[in-house]
Amino acid sequence: MVSSMRVEVAYALPEKQKIVSLEVEEGCTVRDAVRRSNINVFFPELDVENVKVGIFGKAVRNADQQVLKEGERVELYRELTVDPKQARANRAAKSTKP
């Protein structure tokens, strides 16, 4: 008998966010959990096969092989709209203006 465990899959946009709780069997991979969450119903633009993911803020390199543990939260990451270095430069320029 395969035992099950509870995990979460989370995704957020600036104006909308969703956390899906689901029960999966032990040995479930990160990518399997993302697929089973059906989170793309809420975010149709989301490519669940290629989205970058992490567990509790730590990036997962191979979502197809990384096995989940009870209670973990899979986070789906959006592409950056601005390069972080450019964002810092923009903030610095704003703060120096009179």
N, C-alpha and C positions, 0 to 999 in steps of 0.2 A: 504494500500500500504506500503510495506516494503522499507525503504530508504536504500541507499547504502553508503559506505564510502571507502576511499582509505587507504590501508596499504601496508607494505613492508615485505618481508621475505628475510633474508640475511644469507649466509653461506660462509665461507672462509677456504681455505687451504693455506699453505705457498706460493704455486705457482699459485693459482687460486681462484678467489672469484666471487660471483654472488649475485646481489640484484634483486629480482623479485617484481615489483609493481603490485598490483592487486586490483580489486574492489570487495568488499564483502558486504553482507547485515549486517545491524546492528544486534548485538547479536551473531556474528560469534566468535567462540572460537579460541584460539591460535592454537590448533591442527588442526582445520578445515582449517585455513589459510595456515598452512604448507602443508597440503594435496593438497589444491587447487592451490598452487603455482607451483606444478610440479617440484620443485627444484631438485628432485631425477633424473630427466632426465639429468641434468648437472653433478650430483654426484650420480651415480648408487649405490655406496657403502653405501649411507646414508639411515638409517632406520627411515623414517619419523614418524613411530608410536611410537618410543621409544627414539628419540634423545632428549637430554636436551636442553631446550629453555629459553630465557629471552626476556624481552622487554627493549630496550635501556640500556642493560648491567645489568639489575636487573633480577635475576633468577625467573622463574615462577615455582611454585611447582606443580600445577595441570593444565597442558595445555589443558586438556579436559573440564575444567570448566571455566577457565579464559577467560572473554569476552574482546575483543579488542575494542579500541576507535579509532576514526578518526586519521589518520596520524601516528599511532604507527608502529615501526619497530620490527618485531620478529627476534631474532638472534638465530641461531642454533649453539650449542656448540659441539666442538670435544672433544673426550676423551683426557686427558692429557697423553703425552708420557713419561714424567718424573715427579716424585713427586716434588712439589714446594720446599720442604725442601731440597731435594737432589740437585735440580738445584741451589739453593742459595749456598749450600756447595761447589758445583763444581765451581761456579763463584769465591767464596772466595779463594778456593785453587789455581785457575789460577792467581788471582791478587797478591798472595803472592810469587809466583815463580819468581826467578831473571831473 
